[in-house]
Amino acid sequence: MDTGVLEAAAGLARLGGGLSPAARQVWAKHDRDSDDWLPLWRHLSDSGAVAGLLWDEWLPAQVRNVIGAALPGGADDARRLAVWSAATHDIGKATPAFACQVEGLAARMRREGLEMPLQRQMDDRRLAPHGLAGMLLLHEWLVERYGWSKRPAWQWAVVAGGHHGVPPTMNDIQALVARPRLLRSPGSAEAWRGVQWELLDACAEVCDVAGRLSEWRQVKLPQPAQAVLTGVVIVADWIASNADLFPYSLDARERSDRERVEAAWRGLALPPPWRAVDPGSDVASLFASRFDLPPGARVRPLQERAVLAARDMPPGLMIIEGPMGEGKTEAGLAVTEIFASRSGAGGVFVALPTMATSNAMFSRVLRWLERLPDMRPDAGARSVQLAHSKAALNEDFRALTWADPRSVRGVQPDEEAPDAAVAELVAHQWLRGRKKGMLASFGVGTIDQLLFMGLKSRHLALRHLALAGKVVVIDEAHAYDAYMSSYLDLVLSWLGAYGVPVVVLSATLPAGRRRELVEAYTAAGGAEAVERAAGYPLITVAGRDGTRAVHEVAASGRRTDVEVERLDDDLEVLADRLAQELAAGGCALVVRNTVDRVLATADFLRGRLGDGNVTVAHARFLDLDRMRKDAELVKDFGPPGEGNARPAGPRVVVASQVAEQSLDIDFDLLVSDLCPIDLLLQRMGRLHRHERGEGQSDRPERLRRARCLVTGADWSATPVEPVKGSQRVYRRHALLRSAAVLWPHLTGTTPAERTVRLPEDISPLVQRAYGTAPVGPRSWQQELDAAHGKHRVHIEKQRKKAEGFQLADVGRDGNALIGWIDAGVGDTDDAPAGRAQVRDGEESLEVLVVQRLADGTVRTVPWLDRGEGGLTLPTEAVPEPRLGRIVAACGLRLPFQFSLPQTAEQTITELEKEVISDWQSRDSSWLAGELILFLDENCRTRLAGYDLSYSKDDGLEVTRVE
């Protein structure tokens, strides 16, 4: 623990004795518990001391460099600035508008010559919140005391203005400037000014910045530096305001200030940032020591090239494109070690499309963290966070949070690894919650958590501080539409400005999208060479220093030839074909683009193939049921040799898009609705994914050749006509372009002509489908052109809609963050309102599902495992935490019908009529604020003009009431 910081804290505290009587009264605070007066300057000194400790022991070097790079004294100046900013952040409390709130204190201040009206006489005091008031006082002090120009002074003062989460706007400033009596009462304005400047002078001396301010006035502080500095002050303020750590009590005053700060810091026990070890140049050893590789496995060319490329470039942006199953995730994590060891990053955040993919990745990242070395042998615990709204229901994350107040889980080293690391993984109590969770060193979460960095919302500086110190990994980058991509490009530009290394993973990207990512991160155009690159697999690297390179990589030798064929969109035709193909056994996957088509298809096929041979998988299940279904899929159709017992068949799984990603499953035959080409190729990646004996001998003879039957369209139309449900999900343009580039294969007369080669054909098909050159038969062109025109209008609408609450681009150095989040969305973050801003479309309503029997008994649904099913729930009391958690784990997202403008209000009204008031109590942490859907004994109900029926095997079925 740094002695200088503690001495500075003690110095600030001792100022109480040397201040003028008036200043001592300004900095007094009433302690309601002890009925005594205690010095408010203690909070300022505590905040400054905490800021120094955060700087020395918690902030990654990558963050410190953001501020230090802008100052003439580098890191030393940056540290002084952070401590001084924290020590002065509440100077706005030394004003009549604030002090009048406690009449006893105000009376004592009046006796010292500091006049002020009674609180009831200052009906406009809301125009002078103490953050804004402090910003104006600091600005004036810098201008008048140190001769700063007015404009540069704002870039320093804005940190105090934004320490409660929202930097003031120019309108806020002008409104307060027009009411100077809120800052200084007219009858004693000079006395007030003297006190305010006395306090600021004292802070400058104690924090050792008085001699630096004349040189700092020439600095143009970059906006990223202002943002992270604000974040540091917010964290320091919150810690120093914690009464458990810094109690304002008589007992606390008996200890020295140094002892108090030391005790508080020990009690907080924030895990330090990771200090990455350079993993060296032996790629094989790196992968063997970090990942669970099967016996005899070798590092794949894509993985090796990614590591070598990372070693040859300054930490920046790397885009890794490769086919499914090539180990992109392991490559990305290996690259983060190299980037972090050279950039000073103190952690990693991995962003994925959905909660399901985030949960699956969280388990993989935990295994990686258990083996991840640290430069400090006594590094201690590492803070870990699963960042999405249902993280508390994840078993792996809960295992990190239950043990003790700091929630520590010990992890034993892998003694087989050559450089085995001992890691202790922590879900730290202080770092929980929507605002602080991202500050953990290591995080896995939904892409929303990253996109929120570009959403104007309260305490945005905290999210910027959290991400500025990490390496960011963006997985499944092809899964984001134009609306989300608009946010992603903005976020990439800020990450680039912070110097945050970024790794983007994708099965393949349209060339134009690859170029957009590079230009967003580098804040520079001219990436034509990136767009022209045609190889596959492909690694693209770029840096803010102008570094740009594209590496074509040899395929690993893993390949699958998939024969494609058109299939009429008729359930009789489908059933006949499956009965024929699976006559000797085997496993087929049928992927539909809507849940309604999944359920209708499964119902029909069961009539032909038998109930026990057909199962479903989609997103319209309770959370617990969805996890159980995913586990069953992996058990039945996952990799061999992991205790999985693959059924002999015939077995058919009818699934929605949940089968496209995150699940490592393998089928003999694929039937897919027509969808965008990149997603169709993802689905094909579930075909013959794992070896099933030599020459696929474990598969029925008829199914030893991988085949994909494409349906969901009228193939006789000109051009083909996708079914309406698919057009609602994906839009007509993408579907027609997909059909057009596949047309030569779909109409081929020989097996060779009908074959799509994976991975060789992946990139060419994607680039043609997402390009602008004509594709498909000449007779299709007029319809394709019309669809393209509507597509361009739609994209432009998406981009304009996304701009509504988007953060501005990074401004010029020296431009203060005044009005940074003006007209933002307020406190949203991972609430539905926040997710609706960074994802296009209406946010689907989520309910928690329970049963209500005829006698009024309310219970959990009866089929849950581990004795959690059929438990009676109290209706006139708050359920005990275990019961509340079980109910919370039965969340269900209602389909789009219930979020449409014509039904959403009715839906919410009907659900709110059923609210159990005791469940909404503040003591009900799991259930407060949640909507409950009550099913009857037969798991049925009616809602907003629809009949709802639920089963553990098929999920939710919805039928409009006639």
Secondary structure, DSSP 8 states (H G I E B T S, - for coil): --HHHHHHHHHHHHHHHHS-HHHHHHTEEEETTTTEEEETHHHHHHHHHHHHHHHHHTS-HHHHHHHHTTSTTHHHHHHHHHHHHHHTTTGGGSSHHHHTTSHHHHHHHHHTT-----GGG-TTGGG--HHHHHHHHHHHHHHHHH---HHHHHHHHHHHHTTTS----HHHHHHHHT-GGGTS-GGGHHHHHHHHHHHHHHHHHHTT-TTTHHHHTT----HHHHHHHHHHHHHHHHHHT-TTTS--SHHHHTS-HHHHHHHHHHHH------------S-HHHHHHHHS---TT----HHHHHHHHHHHTS-S-EEEEE--TTS-HHHHHHHHHHHHHHHH---EEEEEESSHHHHHHHHHHHHHHHTT---SSTT--EEEEEEESTTGGG-HHHHHHHSSSTT-EEE----TTSTT----EEE--GGG-STTTGGGSSEEEEEHHHHHGGGB--TTHHHHHHHHHTEEEEE--GGG--HHHHHHHHHHHHHHHHHT--EEEEES---HHHHHHHHHHHHT----HHHHH---SSEEEEE-TTS-EEEEE----S--EEEEEEE--S-HHHHHHHHHHHTTT--EEEEE-SSHHHHHHHHHHHHHHH-GGGEEEE-S-S-HHHHHHHHHHHHHHHS-TTSS-----S-EEEEE-GGGSSS----BSEEEEE---HHHHHHHHTTBS-S--SGGGTTS-GGGSS-EEEEESEETTSSS-EE-HHHHHHH-HHHHHHHHHHHHHHHT-SSHHHHEEEETTTHHHHHHHHHSSS--S-GGGHHHHHHHHHHHHHHHHHHHHHHGGGB------TT---TTTTTT---S-TTSHHHHHHHSSS----EEEEEEE-TTS-EE--TT-TTTTTT-EE-SSS---HHHHHHHHTTEEE--GGGGSHHHHHHHHHHHHHT--GGGGSTT-TTTTT--EEEE-TTSEEEETTEEEEEETTTEEEEEE--
